[in-house]
């Protein structure tokens, strides 16, 4: 595990309307770590992930990433709670578009989609897939190359037990290979996982 933090958060404070989501948040995260962020609905979990991914600018404090100096955000993969995909496009078309958008090489789509349990549905428009199948399309990006940091909002939503197990293994594999994972969920992974809990304006590292 690296001694130098990939991420340092200093005295982070964020409000929504007139309600304080969290204040005084300080933490460090290193390559090789998995962080679970939990808390009740409305505690600010998604907002925190969006801040870390550079998608939410309304906060006080500092977020320091030690990634590629020229384009640090290119080392971050963010997958939100909603799939972020187009229903009129197929799984292959959606993923090809995302690869092109993020400058990633195109893989063997059939092999990739078979890996995530979507064999035979590669060319089916997402409008005709179940919520769990759509989620598998979004999570297929975990099997693509090139992103050191994974920021995942509720990655286990709508997928069955076999899918949960597969994603768990993938997250641990990424950490073992020197990546950093930050994810929101009430689902706790087995093994060595750090835990940040949000709630009632408080953010605390609990393990």
N, C-alpha and C positions, 0 to 999 in steps of 0.2 A: 504494500500500500504506500502511496506517495506521501512524503512528509509535507510537501508544499500544497496548501489548499488550492483546488481549482476554483472554488467559490467562497467569497467572504461577504457576509451581510453585516452592515454596521447600522445599528439603531434605526431600523426600518419602522416607519409609521405610515399607516394608510387608513383613510376614512371612506365611508360610502354614505353620501348625503351628510347627515349630522351624526352618524353613528361610527364610532371607532371600531375598526376591524381588528387591528393589532397595533401595538406600540412597543418600542424598545427591543425589537427583534434583532438578535445577534446570533450568528452561527457560522461555522465553517464546514465545508464539505470537500472531500478529497477524492481523487481517482481511486476506483476500487470500492466505493461505498454505495449503498442503497439507502435512500431516505424516504420513509413514509410520512406524509403530512395528513393528519386526520383532524377531525373536529365536527361539530354539528353543522347542519345546513345553515348557510349564511355567515359562517365564521370567517370567510375570506380565503378559503383554500384555493379556489380557482383564480381569484385576484392575485394571490401570491405567486402562483405559477406563471401567470401572464406578466407580472413584474419581472420575474427571473428570466423569462423568454424575451423581454424587451418589447412586449406588446401592450403594456399599461404604464402610462407615464405619471399618473397622479399619486405620488407618494413622496415622503421625506425620508432622508437617510441615504445610504450608499450601497450599491450592489457592485461588487468587483469580481469580474471573471478573469481567470488566467488561461486564456485560450489562444487561438491563432491571432497574433497581434494585428494583422491587417484587417481581418474580417471575423471577429470573435463569434458573431451570431451564426456563421457558417458551420460551427462545430456543435450547434444545438439542434436537436430534433424535438419539436413540440407537437404533441398529439392531444387535441382538446377533448372535452367530454362529448361533444357532438362530433361525428365522423369528419366533417369538413370536406365531404365528397359531393359529386354531382349525380343526382338520381338518374338522369337521362343517359349517363355514360356507364359503360361496363367496368368491372373491376380492373381489367387490363388497361382500359383507356384512362381511368382515374389515376392509376399508379404511374402510367407513362407520363401523364401530364405533371404529376408531382415530381417525378425524377427530373424532367426537363426544367421545371421551375427552380429546383434546388441544385441543378448542375450535377446530378448523380447519374452514373452509367446505368443503362437499362439492363436488367437481368433476364434470365430465361423465365418469362412470365408464367408458363405452365408449371414449371417446377416450383416456383415461389408460391403460387396459389394452391398447389397441391399440398405444400408444406403446412399451410395455415388452414387446411380443411375445406378448400373451395374448388377442388377438382370437378370439372364439368360445368362450372359456373363462371368461367373466365370471361365469357362474352355476354353474359346476361346483364341487362341494365340494372343498376342498383335499386331502382324502383320496385323490382320484382324479387328482391332479396329480403330476408328477415332482418330484424334489428341486430341479432347476433352475427349474421353473415356480413352485414355492413361493417360491424365493429372489427371483424376479422380482416376485412379489406384494409381498413385504416391501420390496424396493427401489423399488417404485412410489411410496413415500412421499417419495422424493427429488424427485418432480415436483410435490409439493404446496407450498403457500406458507408462509412465515412463520417459518422457523427459521434463525437466523444461523449456528449451529454444528452441524456434522454429526459425530457420533462413530459410527464404523462398524467393527464387528468382523468381519473376513474378508468384505468385501462381494463378492468375486469367486468365492466358493466355489460350485461346482456349476453355474455358468452357462457357456455356450459362448463362443466367440471373439467373435461378434457382440455378445453381451450384455456381455462384458468391455469391448469398445471403446465401447459406448454409455454404460456407467457411467463409464469414464475421462473421456469428453467431458463428462458431467454434473458430475463433480467439478471439473474445470477451469473449467467455466462458473460454478459456484457461487463458486469462489475469485475469478474475474474480477469477479463482481458484488459483492464485498466480504464474502463468507462465509469461514468457517474450517472446514477439513476435517482431522480426525484419524482415521486408519484403521490397522488392523492387517492385515498381509498379507506374504507373501514376494514378492508381485508389485509391482514398482516401476513407477510411472507415468512416462511420458515427460514432459519439461519440468521446470520449476522445482519440485522437491519436497524438503522438508527431511526428515531421517532421524534417528530416535531408535532406538537398538538396545539391547535388554535381554538380559542373560545373565550367569549366574554371580554374581548379586547386584549386578551393575554396570549402570548406565544411562548411555549416552553418546550425545551428539549427534555424528553422523558426517558430516553434510552437509545 
